Amino acid sequence: MENFVAVIIMMASLLVAVVMMIKNAKSGVLACWKTVAISILLLVNAFLTFCDVVAGGDLSLRLPFDILLSILAIFALSSSVMPLRDGKIVAVASGVAEICMSVYYLLCARDILQLPSGTAMISAAAMTAVFIAGTLLYGISCRIRDVGAVMAAGNAWDGLCLGTDAVYVVSFLVETIFMLLAFCIHGAENRPLLLMFPMLLAAGQAALGARACFSSVFVLSRRHEQRIAGALKTSKEEHAIRQVPVSETYREVYSRVVVYFEEEKPYLNGDLTINDVVKGVYTNKLYISKAISQCTGKNFCQFVNYHRVMYSVEHYRLNPEMRVADMWQTCGFNSIVSYNMAFKLFMGENPSDWCRKEKSRLVNCKK
């Protein structure tokens, strides 16, 4: 029974990894590095599961720990809340831990080392689950730390992305807690109950891999998610525009602001304030704020960030070899966090995903 469950888990990891590798092969040099990394992590997890089966003994507690290590690595790369650099560190550390555990199980199979006790596996699984929850809390703290960026670029879609990550983490934690409780109450006697938890965790791991493979958030098709994001953005702007009829005075002020932004590009200044625009269009703050709000449905910060994002987009099209790390520094943003959030708000996807697709489009146009 345990070996059968382990084989199912191993095949699920291999299946998602193969789908991702096929997609990466079709993309060629334009393949997203995250999908390449996650496919490798899934292969490593399949190998770890195989080594665990070879080691023998009681798999009911070791399998959840094996999967939690993989979940930690994949979540760190695919989560919308983890900073990119920190996500890479966590993913590499988890991958190394999986390789070390694989070697350990192989040595146990040769009777060179002894298999870990049930208490040790419970402690390891609990610590790994808590660490996964900690990654989410850390990511949230990174966003809260940049309150200005959240207020300027945050929207319903951004909240849905954060909420989805929270659902994943809460589900993993709940499953782990119930597994530990089941073991404490029933011990290792109730095998079917204990083996249900690695199956659930494996399903979560496959879902994380699938959403990374298809660049989605809810494991929906990318096209459907873009429609949802566009609907949220459009409904928000239309509601704001329809609230108050736009007067000719505000239209005239707005046209002056647009001309000023197109000719002077004040948004490239990271410290731009509405007072600076007042000096450029020769009117007061109230008129500028209301003109932008009534004509676009955006507040001043969102209006500025929109022009910054569009500037970076046009800049990238002229130089497709640019990296995201270079893009945000050329258009007036003060941090990559605020740039990523604003880019997702106005373009409907992450900068890295958009750049990869746009580069592919530009290459095809030249052929």
N, C-alpha and C positions, 0 to 999 in steps of 0.2 A: 504493500500500500504506500509506504513512504517513498520507495523508489519510483513508483508510478507517478506520484505527485511531483517529485523532483524532475522527472523526464518531461512532464507537461510544462513546468516552469522553465526548464532549459530550452524547450522547443519554442515557447512563446518569446523568449529573449532573442533567440536566433531568427525567428520570423520577422520581428520588428527590425532587427539589425540588418537583415538581408534587404528588406524593403527600402530602408534608408540608404544602403550602399548602392542599390540599383538607381535610386533617385540621384544620388551624388555622382554616379558614373555618367548619367545622362547630362548632368549640369557641367561636367568636366571641371575646368579650372575655376568656374564660377560657383562651384558647390559651397554651401554655407559651412564654415569650419565647425559650427556648433553641431550640425547633424553628423559630420564626420566624427567628431569627438564622442558624441552620444552613441553612435553605432559601435565604436570601439569599446566603450564602456559596457554596452550590452553583450558584446562578444566575451569580454572579460568576465562578466557575471555568469554567462553560460558555462564558461570554463570552470569558474569557481564552484558552480552547482555540480558539475561533473566530478570534480575533485572531491567534493563533499560526499557524493554517492560512493565513490571508490573507497573513501576512508571507512565507510560502514558505520555501525553504531546507531544511536538514536538521532534521526534527522529532524524530528518534530520541532526542536528548539533551534537547531543550527540553520535551517533553511530561512526562517524569518530574519535572522541576523544577516545572512548573506544578501538577501533582497534589500534590507534596509541600507546596507552599504551602497548598493547600486542606486537606490532611490535618492540617497543623499547626494551622490555625484550628479545624477541627471537633473535633480531639482535645482542644484546650484547653477547649472548651465542654462536651464530652460525657464527659470523663474523670472518674472518681470521685476521683482523687488531686489534681487541680489545684484550688487555692483559687479561689473564685469570682471575686474581684477580679482576680487574676493571669490567670485564664483569659480574662476579658473583654479585658484589655490585649493578650494574645498574639493573640486572635482579631481584634481591631481592627487590630493591626499587620500581621497576615498578609493581611487583607482589603484594606488600603491598598496593600500590596506587590503584590497581584494586580491591582488597578486600575492601578497605575503600570506594571506589566509589560504590561498590555493596551494602554495608551497608547503604550508603547515599541514594541510590535509593529506597531501601526497606523502609527506614524511610519516604521518600517522598510519597511512595505509601500509607503509613498509615497516611498521612497528618501531620506528626510530624514536618517535614521540608519542605521547598519549593524547587521546581526544579530550577536549575541554569538558568539564563537568557541567551539569544542568544549571547550577548556581552561577557559574562563570558566564554561560550563554545568556541567562536572564539579565545579568548585570550589563553585559555588552549590548544586548538589544535595547534595554531601557536607556542607556546612555546615548546610543545612536539616535533613538527616537527623540529624545530631549534635544539633541544637537540639531536635528532637522527643524524642530520648532524654534530653536534659537536663531537659525538662519532667517526665518521669516520675521522674527522680532527685530533682528538686526537690520533687515532690509527696510522695514517700516520706519525704524529710527532714522535711517539715512534719508528717507523722504521727509519725515517730520522736521529733520534738521534744516532742510531747505524749504522753509515755510513759504517763502516768496514764490519759489518755482511751483509749488503745489497749488497755490492760489491763482497763479497766472496761467498754468497749463493744465491743471487737473480738470477732469470732466467725468461724466457717468461711465464712459468706456474705461477710463483709467481705473476707476473704482471697481468695475467688474473684473478687470484683470487681477487686481489685488485681492479681491474677494475669492476668485477662483483658486489662486495660490493658497489662500487661507483654508479653503475647503479641502484641498489635497492634504495639507499638513494636518488639519484636524482629523481627517479620516485615517491617516497613517497612525496618529497618536492614539485614537480611539481603538483601532484594531490592535495596536501593541499593548495597550492597557488591558483590554479584554483577554488577550492571549496570556499575559502574565497572571491575571486573576484566574483564568481557567486552569493554568498549570498549578497554581497554589491550591486550588480547591480539589481538582481531580488528579493532580500529579501527572505522571506520564502514562496513566492507564487509559484515558479516553483519547485514543489516537485520532479517530475521525474528527473530533472537535478541535484538537490541536493542529491538525493538518489543514483545517479550513482557513486558518489565518495566513499561512504562506501563500495559499491560492489567492486570497483577497489582496495581499500585498503585491503579488505578481501581476494581478490585473491593474493595480495602480501604477506599477512600474511600466507596463505596456502602454497605459494611457499617457504617461509622461513622455515616453518615447514617440508615441504617435503624434502628439501635439507638436513636438519638436520637429518631427519629420515633415509635417504639413504646415508648419509655421502658423499654428492655430493656438487658441487659448482654451476653448471648451472641447477640443477634439471634434470640431466641426470642420467643414470644408472652408478653405481660406476665402472663397468667394462669398459664402454666406456670412462669415464674420465681418468682412468688409462692408457688407450691406447693413449689418447691425450697427457697426461703428458709424457709418455714414448717416444712418437714420437718427442715431442719438445726437450726432453733431448738427444735422439739419434741423431736427425738431427743436433743439435748443436755440439755434440762431433765428428760426422762423418765429418762435414764440417771443423772443426778445424784440424782433423787428415789428411784429404786429401789435405789440402792447401800446405803442404811442405813434401816431401819424408823424411822418417826417416833414418838418416845415422847410420852406425854401431857405430860411436863414441857416438852418443846420446843414442842409445840402450844400450850400455855398461854403460854409466852414469846412465841411468834410472834403470838398473838392480841393480846397487849399491845402489841407493836411496831406492828401494823396500826392499832390504835385510836389510838396515839400519833401515827402518821403522818397519819391521817385528820383528827384533831382539831387537832393543833399545826402540821402541815405543816413539819416541820424541814428537809425536803429543799430548801426554797426558799433556805436558807442555803448559799451556794456553798462555804463552808469547813466544812461538816458532817463530823464524824468519828464513828466508832463510840463513842468516849468520850462524845460529846454524847448519843447515844441511851441509853447506859448510865444517865446521870443521869435521863433521862426515863422509863424503864421500871423502874428500880430493880433491876437485875440485873447480871451481869458480861459482859464482851466475848465470852467463849467461848460462853456460852449464846445470846447474840444471834446470833453468827455461825453457829453450828450450827443454830439454829432456822430462820433464813432459808434456809440452804443445803438443809436437809432438807425444808422445806415448799414451797419454790419452785424449787429447782434453781439459784438465783442466788447469787452472792457479795454481800457487803454493798454494794459500789460499784454493781453492776448493779441491785440492789434499789432503791437510792436513785435511780439514773438512770431506772429504769422509772417511778417515781412522778413524777419531773420531766417526763418525756416525756408521760405521761398528763395531767398538769396543763396543759402547754402545748396539748395537743390540745383539752381542754375549754375552755380560755381562747380558743382560736381559734374554736371553734364559737359562742361567745358574741359574738365580734367578728371576723367573716370578713374584715374589711379589714386585719387585722394582716399584717405582713410577717415573713418568717422571721428577719430581723435583729432584730425586736422580740420574737419568740417565745422565743428562747433566753435573752434577758436577763431574762425575767420568771419563769423557772422554776428558777433556781439553778445553771445551767451557767456555767462561767468562760470558755468559748470556743465559737465557732460550730462549730469542728472537732469537739469532743467531742459537741456537741449533734447534729450531722449523723450522726455515727457511731452514737450511741445511738438516735436516731430510726429509722435504717435497721434496726438490730438488732431493735427491738420492733415497728415498724410495717411492715417489709418493703419500704420505699421511701423515697426522699429526701423531706425536708420540703416542698420546693417542689412536687414532683409530688403529694404527698398533699393539700396545701392547695388546689391547683388542682382536684383531683377532688372534694374535700369542699365547696369553694365552689360547684361546679357542682351537687352533690347538694342543698345547702341552697337554692339558687335554684330548682331544680325542685320542691322540697317546698313552696315558698311559692306556686307557680303553682296 
